[in-house]
């Protein structure tokens, strides 16, 4: 049983290394479920209750709960990629396993901090939007672009915004430390995707500079909209080129614009 099939969140963490090891043994792709198993309510984000501000312990715990849900999905997506692409390069799989285990450590940090504030995992519902952003028919390049360069790359932008909001609120030093550590380590996770995206393009004799915008144009219609300001400094550290950063800046403006300039894919006749 892989981590995304385990219900209890703490058991998921404890068995993450075992999940990666079992994934390495697969000779053919393993089918992942529509949604990962959860021990708490799994609801669409629009059905979640309103949030309180960071000035209250509940608001702080809720923020960490949301962050925990993101780290949990990142951890499970790491395992999902391992089981759905057993033919991926060994070096890629070994690095991905290390990233996945790191995500589990981030999840543990969030859960422990929630408990320290007097709340618990499950006090609020969670969503599976990140999990559902990928699909079984994705190519490995699709998956790397979606998970590590789009979702986790957007996490760098959101994390930086969150850090600045926390710094404006006194008495949140412990939470700030957790968020800063996670955001710093996520740079390496995103850079992993940047390096391997280009490496696999090279293996497949694809020009990554041409492939990136074309692939993103095809995928963007099913990706969660992210509207946080693009952090150029963090993106550069995570392996994004100037052209790629500009693409995401234009994409963000497109998400904010009710009359987008991007050409939507046309249905085939």
KEKE-3310 file (N, C-alpha, C; in steps of 0.2 Angstrom, whole numbers, plus 5000, padded with zeros to 4 digits):
npx = (5004:5003:5008:4998:4987:4985:4975:4977:4985:4997:5002:5004:5015:5025:5027:5032:5045:5045:5035:5042:5052:5045:5040:5051:5052:5043:5038:5029:5017:5008:4991:4984:4972:4957:4956:4967:4968:4960:4959:4951:4938:4936:4934:4928:4937:4928:4919:4924:4925:4925:4940:4950:4959:4978:4980:4974:4975:4968:4967:4980:4983:4974:4980:4992:4986:4981:4993:4999:4990:4994:5008:5006:4999:5009:5019:5012:5010:5023:5026:5016:5021:5032:5026:5019:5027:5038:5048:5056:5071:5084:5092:5083:5072:5078:5082:5069:5063:5070:5066:5052:5052:5057:5046:5037:5043:5041:5027:5025:5031:5022:5010:5014:5015:5002:4996:5003:4997:4985:4976:4970:4974:4961:4952:4948:4941:4949:4957:4959:4965:4978:4982:4972:4976:4985:4986:4982:4986:4996:5012:5029:5037:5026:5021:5032:5033:5020:5019:5032:5037:5026:5015:5023:5032:5024:5021:5032:5031:5019:5023:5032:5025:5017:5026:5030:5017:5016:5027:5023:5015:5016:5023:5024:5034:5039:5030:5034:5047:5045:5038:5047:5058:5052:5049:5062:5068:5060:5064:5075:5067:5060:5070:5075:5065:5067:5080:5078:5068:5074:5084:5078:5071:5083:5087:5076:5078:5073:5070:5070:5068:5058:5049:5044:5035:5025:5020:5016:5005:4996:4993:4989:4975:4969:4975:4977:4972:4984:4988:4997:5010:5024:5039:5053:5067:5067:5062:5072:5083:5078:5080:5073:5072:5074:5065:5055:5051:5045:5035:5027:5023:5015:5005:5000:4994:4985:4976:4971:4964:4948:4946:4955:4971:4978:4978:4965:4964:4957:4942:4943:4937)
npy = (4994:5011:5028:5037:5029:5026:5030:5037:5051:5052:5040:5039:5048:5041:5030:5034:5033:5019:5018:5024:5015:5004:5008:5009:4996:4993:4987:4990:5003:5009:5011:5026:5032:5042:5052:5055:5045:5051:5055:5065:5078:5080:5092:5103:5118:5130:5126:5127:5134:5151:5161:5166:5180:5182:5187:5179:5164:5154:5158:5157:5143:5138:5143:5135:5123:5123:5124:5112:5103:5106:5102:5089:5084:5087:5078:5066:5067:5065:5052:5047:5050:5042:5029:5029:5032:5021:5019:5030:5039:5033:5041:5052:5047:5043:5056:5062:5054:5058:5072:5069:5063:5074:5083:5076:5078:5092:5092:5086:5095:5106:5100:5097:5110:5115:5108:5112:5125:5122:5116:5104:5092:5091:5099:5108:5107:5099:5101:5093:5099:5100:5087:5083:5091:5084:5070:5053:5052:5060:5065:5061:5073:5082:5080:5084:5097:5102:5098:5101:5113:5122:5120:5119:5129:5140:5139:5145:5158:5161:5157:5167:5178:5175:5175:5188:5194:5188:5193:5206:5204:5204:5193:5180:5172:5159:5152:5160:5155:5142:5143:5150:5141:5130:5137:5140:5128:5123:5129:5121:5110:5114:5118:5105:5100:5109:5106:5093:5093:5100:5091:5079:5083:5085:5072:5067:5073:5086:5104:5113:5127:5129:5120:5123:5135:5130:5118:5122:5131:5121:5114:5123:5126:5117:5119:5125:5141:5154:5168:5176:5188:5186:5180:5185:5183:5171:5162:5163:5157:5145:5139:5144:5152:5168:5170:5160:5165:5177:5172:5166:5178:5184:5175:5176:5189:5186:5177:5186:5195:5197:5196:5186:5186:5175:5162:5150:5132:5125:5116:5100:5096)
npz = (5000:4995:5000:4997:4997:5010:5025:5038:5043:5050:5049:5035:5035:5042:5034:5022:5017:5015:5005:4994:4992:4989:4977:4969:4965:4956:4940:4930:4926:4940:4945:4951:4963:4961:4970:4984:4999:5014:5031:5036:5032:5015:5004:4991:4988:4988:4997:5009:5026:5031:5034:5048:5054:5055:5068:5077:5087:5081:5068:5064:5066:5056:5045:5045:5044:5031:5024:5028:5021:5008:5008:5011:4999:4990:4995:4992:4978:4974:4977:4968:4956:4955:4955:4944:4933:4931:4922:4922:4922:4933:4941:4942:4949:4961:4966:4967:4976:4988:4988:4991:5003:5010:5009:5017:5030:5031:5032:5044:5052:5051:5056:5070:5074:5073:5083:5094:5095:5100:5092:5080:5067:5055:5060:5051:5034:5020:5003:4987:4976:4970:4968:4959:4948:4940:4928:4923:4910:4907:4901:4906:4906:4906:4919:4927:4924:4928:4942:4949:4943:4940:4951:4963:4960:4960:4974:4979:4977:4984:4997:4999:5000:5011:5021:5022:5026:5039:5045:5047:5058:5075:5087:5081:5079:5079:5070:5059:5057:5054:5041:5034:5034:5026:5014:5010:5008:4998:4987:4982:4979:4968:4960:4957:4949:4938:4933:4929:4920:4909:4907:4903:4892:4884:4883:4876:4864:4863:4861:4875:4877:4867:4869:4882:4883:4874:4879:4891:4887:4882:4894:4904:4905:4913:4925:4943:4946:4949:4958:4965:4966:4955:4961:4957:4961:4969:4960:4950:4957:4958:4946:4935:4919:4911:4901:4905:4917:4913:4905:4915:4922:4913:4912:4925:4924:4915:4921:4930:4922:4915:4902:4894:4886:4881:4870:4869:4869:4854:4851:4843:4827)
capx = (5000:5007:5006:4992:4981:4984:4971:4979:4990:5003:5005:5007:5022:5029:5028:5034:5051:5043:5032:5047:5056:5041:5039:5057:5052:5038:5041:5024:5014:5003:4985:4983:4965:4954:4958:4971:4964:4960:4956:4947:4934:4939:4929:4930:4939:4923:4914:4927:4923:4929:4946:4951:4966:4984:4981:4971:4978:4964:4969:4987:4982:4971:4985:4996:4982:4981:5000:5000:4987:4998:5013:5003:4998:5016:5022:5009:5012:5030:5025:5012:5025:5036:5023:5016:5033:5043:5053:5059:5078:5085:5094:5077:5068:5081:5081:5062:5062:5073:5061:5046:5053:5057:5039:5034:5046:5037:5020:5026:5032:5015:5005:5016:5014:4995:4994:5005:4992:4979:4971:4972:4973:4954:4948:4945:4942:4955:4955:4964:4966:4984:4982:4968:4979:4988:4981:4986:4989:5002:5019:5034:5038:5020:5021:5037:5031:5014:5020:5038:5038:5020:5012:5028:5035:5019:5021:5038:5028:5014:5026:5036:5019:5014:5031:5029:5011:5018:5032:5019:5011:5021:5022:5023:5041:5039:5027:5038:5053:5043:5036:5053:5062:5049:5050:5069:5069:5056:5068:5078:5062:5058:5076:5075:5061:5070:5085:5076:5064:5079:5088:5074:5071:5089:5087:5071:5080:5068:5072:5066:5065:5052:5044:5041:5028:5020:5018:5012:4999:4992:4992:4986:4968:4967:4979:4974:4974:4988:4988:5002:5015:5029:5045:5059:5073:5067:5062:5079:5087:5075:5081:5069:5075:5071:5059:5050:5048:5041:5029:5022:5021:5010:5000:4997:4990:4979:4972:4968:4961:4942:4947:4962:4975:4980:4973:4962:4964:4951:4940:4944:4931)
capy = (5000:5017:5033:5040:5025:5026:5035:5041:5056:5051:5033:5041:5051:5036:5025:5037:5029:5012:5019:5026:5009:4999:5011:5008:4989:4992:4986:4993:5008:5008:5016:5030:5034:5049:5056:5052:5044:5056:5054:5071:5080:5082:5096:5108:5124:5134:5124:5128:5139:5157:5160:5171:5183:5179:5189:5175:5157:5150:5160:5154:5136:5137:5144:5130:5117:5124:5123:5105:5100:5107:5098:5082:5083:5087:5071:5060:5067:5062:5044:5045:5050:5036:5023:5030:5032:5017:5019:5036:5038:5031:5047:5056:5044:5044:5063:5063:5051:5063:5077:5067:5063:5081:5085:5073:5082:5099:5090:5084:5102:5109:5096:5098:5117:5116:5105:5117:5131:5120:5114:5097:5090:5089:5104:5111:5102:5101:5100:5089:5102:5099:5080:5083:5095:5079:5065:5047:5052:5065:5062:5063:5080:5086:5079:5088:5104:5103:5098:5104:5120:5126:5120:5121:5136:5145:5139:5149:5165:5161:5157:5173:5183:5173:5177:5195:5195:5185:5198:5212:5203:5202:5187:5174:5170:5151:5151:5162:5151:5136:5145:5152:5135:5127:5140:5140:5121:5122:5131:5115:5105:5117:5117:5098:5100:5113:5103:5087:5095:5101:5084:5074:5086:5083:5065:5066:5078:5092:5110:5115:5133:5129:5115:5125:5138:5126:5113:5126:5133:5115:5112:5128:5126:5113:5120:5130:5148:5157:5176:5179:5191:5181:5181:5184:5181:5164:5158:5162:5152:5138:5137:5147:5157:5175:5169:5157:5170:5182:5168:5166:5184:5185:5170:5178:5194:5183:5175:5192:5198:5194:5195:5184:5186:5168:5158:5144:5127:5125:5109:5097:5095)
capz = (5000:4995:5005:4995:4999:5018:5027:5043:5040:5053:5046:5029:5036:5045:5029:5016:5014:5013:4999:4989:4991:4985:4970:4965:4963:4950:4933:4926:4930:4945:4944:4957:4964:4959:4976:4989:5005:5019:5038:5037:5027:5009:5001:4986:4992:4988:5002:5015:5030:5030:5038:5053:5053:5059:5074:5082:5086:5076:5061:5063:5065:5050:5039:5045:5042:5024:5022:5029:5016:5002:5009:5011:4992:4987:4996:4989:4971:4973:4976:4962:4950:4956:4953:4937:4928:4933:4917:4922:4924:4940:4945:4943:4954:4967:4968:4968:4983:4993:4989:4994:5010:5013:5010:5023:5035:5031:5034:5051:5056:5051:5061:5076:5076:5074:5089:5099:5095:5103:5087:5077:5060:5054:5063:5045:5029:5015:4996:4983:4970:4968:4966:4953:4943:4936:4925:4921:4903:4907:4900:4912:4905:4908:4926:4930:4923:4932:4949:4951:4940:4941:4957:4968:4959:4963:4981:4981:4976:4989:5003:5001:5002:5017:5026:5023:5030:5046:5048:5049:5064:5080:5091:5077:5077:5078:5064:5054:5056:5050:5035:5031:5032:5021:5008:5008:5006:4992:4981:4980:4976:4962:4955:4955:4943:4932:4930:4926:4914:4904:4906:4900:4885:4881:4882:4871:4859:4862:4863:4881:4876:4863:4872:4888:4882:4870:4884:4896:4884:4882:4901:4908:4905:4919:4931:4947:4944:4955:4956:4969:4962:4954:4965:4952:4964:4971:4953:4947:4961:4957:4939:4929:4914:4911:4897:4908:4922:4909:4904:4921:4924:4908:4914:4931:4922:4911:4926:4933:4917:4913:4895:4893:4879:4879:4865:4872:4864:4851:4850:4836:4823)
cpx = (5004:5004:4999:4985:4980:4980:4974:4985:4997:5006:5007:5014:5027:5031:5030:5040:5050:5040:5036:5050:5052:5040:5045:5056:5047:5041:5036:5021:5008:4997:4984:4975:4963:4956:4962:4966:4965:4957:4952:4943:4938:4934:4932:4932:4933:4918:4918:4925:4927:4935:4947:4958:4972:4984:4978:4975:4974:4966:4976:4987:4979:4976:4990:4993:4982:4988:5001:4996:4991:5004:5012:5002:5005:5019:5019:5010:5019:5029:5021:5016:5030:5033:5020:5021:5039:5049:5057:5067:5079:5087:5088:5073:5071:5081:5074:5060:5064:5068:5055:5047:5054:5050:5036:5037:5042:5030:5021:5027:5025:5010:5007:5014:5006:4993:4997:5001:4986:4974:4973:4970:4965:4950:4945:4945:4948:4952:4960:4965:4973:4985:4978:4971:4983:4983:4985:4989:4994:5008:5023:5035:5032:5020:5026:5035:5025:5016:5026:5039:5032:5018:5017:5031:5030:5019:5027:5035:5023:5017:5030:5030:5017:5020:5031:5023:5013:5023:5029:5015:5016:5019:5021:5029:5042:5036:5031:5044:5051:5042:5043:5058:5059:5050:5057:5070:5065:5060:5072:5073:5061:5064:5077:5071:5064:5075:5083:5072:5069:5083:5084:5072:5077:5089:5082:5073:5075:5071:5068:5064:5059:5047:5040:5034:5023:5016:5013:5005:4994:4989:4988:4979:4965:4971:4976:4976:4978:4989:4993:5007:5021:5036:5051:5065:5073:5066:5068:5083:5084:5076:5077:5073:5071:5064:5053:5047:5043:5034:5024:5019:5015:5004:4996:4992:4984:4974:4968:4963:4954:4942:4954:4965:4977:4975:4971:4963:4957:4949:4941:4938:4931)
cpy = (5006:5022:5036:5036:5024:5031:5040:5045:5054:5044:5035:5044:5045:5031:5028:5034:5023:5013:5020:5019:5004:5002:5009:5000:4988:4991:4989:4998:5006:5013:5019:5031:5041:5054:5052:5051:5049:5053:5060:5073:5082:5085:5101:5114:5129:5132:5125:5134:5145:5157:5167:5174:5180:5182:5185:5168:5153:5151:5157:5147:5134:5138:5138:5123:5117:5122:5115:5101:5100:5102:5090:5080:5082:5080:5066:5061:5064:5055:5043:5045:5044:5030:5023:5030:5028:5017:5025:5035:5037:5037:5052:5053:5044:5051:5064:5060:5055:5069:5075:5066:5069:5084:5082:5076:5089:5097:5089:5091:5106:5106:5097:5105:5118:5113:5109:5123:5129:5117:5107:5097:5088:5094:5108:5106:5104:5099:5095:5092:5101:5092:5080:5087:5090:5074:5059:5048:5057:5061:5064:5070:5084:5086:5084:5095:5106:5104:5102:5111:5124:5126:5122:5127:5141:5145:5144:5156:5166:5161:5164:5179:5182:5175:5184:5197:5193:5190:5204:5211:5201:5196:5180:5171:5163:5149:5153:5158:5145:5137:5146:5146:5131:5130:5140:5133:5119:5124:5125:5110:5108:5116:5110:5097:5104:5109:5097:5088:5096:5095:5080:5077:5085:5076:5063:5070:5083:5098:5113:5122:5134:5125:5119:5129:5134:5121:5117:5129:5127:5113:5117:5128:5122:5114:5125:5136:5151:5164:5179:5182:5186:5184:5180:5181:5174:5160:5158:5157:5145:5136:5139:5152:5163:5174:5165:5161:5174:5178:5168:5172:5186:5181:5173:5184:5191:5180:5181:5196:5194:5192:5192:5184:5180:5165:5151:5138:5126:5117:5106:5095:5087)
cpz = (5000:4999:5003:4996:5006:5020:5032:5041:5044:5051:5039:5030:5038:5039:5023:5013:5011:5006:4993:4987:4987:4978:4966:4962:4957:4944:4928:4930:4934:4945:4951:4957:4961:4964:4981:4995:5010:5026:5040:5031:5021:5005:4996:4990:4993:4994:5009:5019:5029:5035:5042:5052:5057:5066:5080:5081:5081:5069:5059:5062:5058:5044:5039:5043:5034:5021:5023:5023:5009:5002:5008:5003:4989:4988:4993:4981:4970:4972:4970:4956:4950:4953:4946:4931:4931:4928:4917:4924:4931:4944:4947:4949:4961:4970:4970:4975:4989:4994:4992:5001:5014:5014:5016:5030:5036:5034:5042:5055:5056:5056:5068:5079:5077:5081:5095:5100:5099:5098:5085:5070:5059:5057:5057:5039:5024:5008:4993:4976:4966:4965:4959:4947:4938:4933:4923:4914:4902:4905:4906:4912:4907:4916:4930:4929:4927:4940:4952:4949:4941:4948:4963:4967:4961:4970:4983:4982:4982:4996:5005:5003:5009:5023:5027:5027:5038:5049:5050:5055:5069:5084:5087:5075:5075:5072:5058:5052:5052:5043:5031:5029:5026:5014:5005:5005:4999:4986:4978:4976:4969:4957:4953:4948:4937:4929:4926:4920:4908:4902:4902:4893:4881:4879:4876:4864:4857:4865:4869:4880:4872:4866:4878:4887:4878:4875:4889:4893:4883:4889:4905:4909:4911:4925:4936:4946:4950:4953:4961:4964:4961:4957:4960:4955:4966:4965:4950:4951:4960:4950:4933:4925:4914:4907:4900:4914:4919:4907:4910:4923:4919:4910:4920:4929:4918:4916:4930:4929:4915:4906:4893:4886:4877:4875:4868:4867:4861:4850:4843:4833:4821)
residu = (UNK:UNK:UNK:UNK:UNK:UNK:UNK:UNK:UNK:UNK:UNK:UNK:UNK:UNK:UNK:UNK:UNK:UNK:UNK:UNK:UNK:UNK:UNK:UNK:UNK:UNK:UNK:UNK:UNK:UNK:UNK:UNK:UNK:UNK:UNK:UNK:UNK:UNK:UNK:UNK:UNK:UNK:UNK:UNK:UNK:UNK:UNK:UNK:UNK:UNK:UNK:UNK:UNK:UNK:UNK:UNK:UNK:UNK:UNK:UNK:UNK:UNK:UNK:UNK:UNK:UNK:UNK:UNK:UNK:UNK:UNK:UNK:UNK:UNK:UNK:UNK:UNK:UNK:UNK:UNK:UNK:UNK:UNK:UNK:UNK:UNK:UNK:UNK:UNK:UNK:UNK:UNK:UNK:UNK:UNK:UNK:UNK:UNK:UNK:UNK:UNK:UNK:UNK:UNK:UNK:UNK:UNK:UNK:UNK:UNK:UNK:UNK:UNK:UNK:UNK:UNK:UNK:UNK:UNK:UNK:UNK:UNK:UNK:UNK:UNK:UNK:UNK:UNK:UNK:UNK:UNK:UNK:UNK:UNK:UNK:UNK:UNK:UNK:UNK:UNK:UNK:UNK:UNK:UNK:UNK:UNK:UNK:UNK:UNK:UNK:UNK:UNK:UNK:UNK:UNK:UNK:UNK:UNK:UNK:UNK:UNK:UNK:UNK:UNK:UNK:UNK:UNK:UNK:UNK:UNK:UNK:UNK:UNK:UNK:UNK:UNK:UNK:UNK:UNK:UNK:UNK:UNK:UNK:UNK:UNK:UNK:UNK:UNK:UNK:UNK:UNK:UNK:UNK:UNK:UNK:UNK:UNK:UNK:UNK:UNK:UNK:UNK:UNK:UNK:UNK:UNK:UNK:UNK:UNK:UNK:UNK:UNK:UNK:UNK:UNK:UNK:UNK:UNK:UNK:UNK:UNK:UNK:UNK:UNK:UNK:UNK:UNK:UNK:UNK:UNK:UNK:UNK:UNK:UNK:UNK:UNK:UNK:UNK:UNK:UNK:UNK:UNK:UNK:UNK:UNK:UNK:UNK:UNK:UNK:UNK:UNK:UNK:UNK:UNK:UNK:UNK:UNK:UNK:UNK:UNK:UNK:UNK:UNK:UNK:UNK:UNK:UNK:UNK:UNK)
# end
